[in-house]
Amino acid sequence: MTPLVLLEGFAAAWNAHDVEALLALCTEDCVFEAAAGPLACGTRHAGKAALRAAFPAAWRTWPDARWDEATHVVAGDRAFSEWTFRGTDAAGQVTEVRGVDLFELRDGLIARKDTYRKQGSG
């Protein structure tokens, strides 16, 4: 699978809310650094067990979560994806923000995902 196909599949798995498909595209020691959290890097999750717990948090907060208008760029073992996040929480509050994921790739899989997003109003 090419790196571009890898990122397209990763984006599709997020929109399908399919944690097992996401994990299949990650290395065993993959690191996810969320946009929010107490550390300078947000909240850091390392390894597939941690990712299995962390990735679905967005779907619990916004059951209709979608990452639309994705564009992907690959340069060697680095890549990024730009997207627009849209979701509605349990109280009916709609969120729409632009964001970007920075990736490190290894052996045809995602070894690191570092997420940044605009603050937005929702």
C-alpha positions in Angstrom: 0.0 0.0 0.0 1.4 3.4 -0.9 1.6 6.1 1.8 -1.2 8.1 0.2 -3.5 5.0 0.2 -2.5 4.4 3.8 -3.6 8.0 4.8 -6.8 7.7 2.7 -7.7 4.5 4.5 -6.9 6.0 7.9 -9.3 8.9 7.1 -12.0 6.5 5.9 -11.6 4.4 9.1 -12.1 7.6 11.3 -15.3 8.4 9.4 -16.5 4.8 9.7 -15.8 5.0 13.5 -13.8 1.7 13.1 -11.1 1.5 15.7 -9.9 -1.9 14.5 -9.3 -0.6 11.0 -7.4 2.4 12.5 -5.2 0.1 14.6 -4.5 -2.1 11.6 -2.8 0.9 9.9 -0.6 1.7 13.0 2.6 0.2 14.2 2.5 -1.7 17.5 4.4 1.2 19.3 2.4 4.0 17.5 2.1 7.3 19.4 -0.9 9.5 19.2 -0.6 13.1 20.5 -4.1 14.6 20.9 -4.8 18.3 20.2 -5.9 18.9 23.8 -4.5 17.8 27.2 -2.3 18.9 30.0 1.1 18.4 28.3 2.8 20.6 25.7 2.0 17.8 23.2 -1.6 17.6 24.3 -2.4 14.1 25.7 0.1 11.4 24.7 -1.0 7.8 24.0 1.6 5.2 23.2 1.0 1.6 21.9 -2.0 -0.1 20.4 -3.8 -0.7 23.8 -3.6 3.0 24.6 -4.8 3.9 21.1 -7.7 1.4 21.3 -8.9 3.4 24.4 -8.1 6.9 23.1 -9.3 6.9 19.5 -13.1 6.3 20.2 -13.2 9.3 22.6 -14.2 11.6 19.7 -17.1 9.3 18.8 -18.4 9.3 22.3 -18.3 13.1 22.5 -19.7 13.6 18.9 -21.6 10.5 17.8 -21.8 11.8 14.3 -18.1 12.9 14.1 -16.7 13.3 10.5 -13.4 14.5 9.1 -14.3 16.0 5.7 -12.5 17.7 2.9 -9.3 15.8 3.7 -6.1 16.4 1.7 -3.0 14.3 2.2 0.6 15.1 1.5 3.5 12.6 1.8 7.3 13.5 1.9 9.4 10.4 2.5 8.6 9.1 6.0 6.6 12.2 7.0 3.1 13.2 6.0 0.3 15.5 6.9 -3.5 15.6 6.4 -5.6 18.7 6.5 -9.3 18.3 7.3 -12.5 19.9 8.5 -14.0 18.3 11.6 -17.8 18.3 12.0 -19.8 16.8 14.9 -22.8 17.3 17.1 -22.6 16.6 20.8 -25.3 15.1 23.1 -26.6 18.6 23.9 -27.0 19.4 20.2 -24.0 21.7 20.0 -22.5 21.6 16.5 -18.7 21.9 16.2 -16.9 22.6 12.9 -13.2 23.3 13.0 -10.2 23.0 10.6 -7.3 20.8 11.6 -4.2 19.0 10.6 -2.5 15.7 11.5 1.2 15.3 11.3 2.4 11.7 10.7 5.6 9.7 10.9 5.5 6.6 8.8 7.5 3.4 9.3 7.3 0.1 7.4 4.2 1.1 5.5 2.3 2.0 8.7 1.6 5.0 10.9 4.1 5.3 13.7 3.1 8.7 15.1 0.0 10.9 14.7 0.1 14.4 16.1 -3.1 16.4 15.9 -3.6 20.1 15.7 -6.9 22.0 15.3 -8.3 25.4 15.4 -10.1 26.3 18.6 -13.5 27.0 16.9 -16.6 28.2 18.7 -18.3 24.9 19.4 
